[in-house]
Amino acid sequence: MATYTSDPFRDIERFMNSTLRTPNTAAMPMDLFRRGDEFVARIDLPGVDPETIDIDIDERTLTVRAERVADSTADVKWLSRERPTGTFARQLTLGYGLAVDKIDADYRDGVLTVTLPVSEESKPRKVTVNHVSGGHVIDAPAQEAVSE
């Protein structure tokens, strides 16, 4: 006969983690990929006023902040409220080899697209090997063994 024991504290914590707490990244889901000589981050920001989007670069950290304002709650009785509101932030640690002075951002249809180009110095390139033909041999006198 199988028995089931319940730990009410574990059950409450599981409920809290799965329903009430949302991770910071849940409010700003992101896709990050490389396309040719650039990296692209696409961040979902539906319902965000474009005027509240702020992108900063400090050292090697790119920070994206945005705000989603709550609807007026004066005469409202909420039945379900799942859309997060407030100020959200997402940080990316940038590697070396990016042209940080040429980063571009575009907000369209609720999606922020940040394009991070690879710097010219970091792009792969070929090195030409020069071949000198008809070299000459240099003769050096042989050294005699030193005996002690």
Secondary structure by P-SEA (a helix, b strand, c coil): cbbbbbcaaaaaaaaaaccccccccccccbbbbbcccbbbbbbbbcccccccbbbbbcccbbbbbbbbbbccccccccccccccccbbbbbbbcccccccccbbbbbcccbbbbbbbbcccccbbbbbbbbbcbbbbbbccccccccc
